[in-house]
Amino acid sequence: MYKAVVIRLFPTKSQAKLLWQNIGIARWTWNWGLEENVRHRFALVLKKFESIIRIVFILKKSAG
């Protein structure tokens, strides 16, 4: 079971600015990681697909 603690903050203007900057950096980093994961998975699928195409081409070439 997950528990959460809710804390209300009353930051100053400079603290709020730093807080939002850190939130923005964390969001950018998360999105970058997701994009890299998708790229990596796509590259793996593409590599497998290329291998299958090569095998089919070789089989067609040897049969015909």
Buried (B, 14 or more C-beta within 10 A) or exposed (E): EEEEEEEEEEEEEEEEEEEEEEEEEEEEEEEEEEEEEEEEEEEEEEEEEEEEEEEEEEEEEEEE
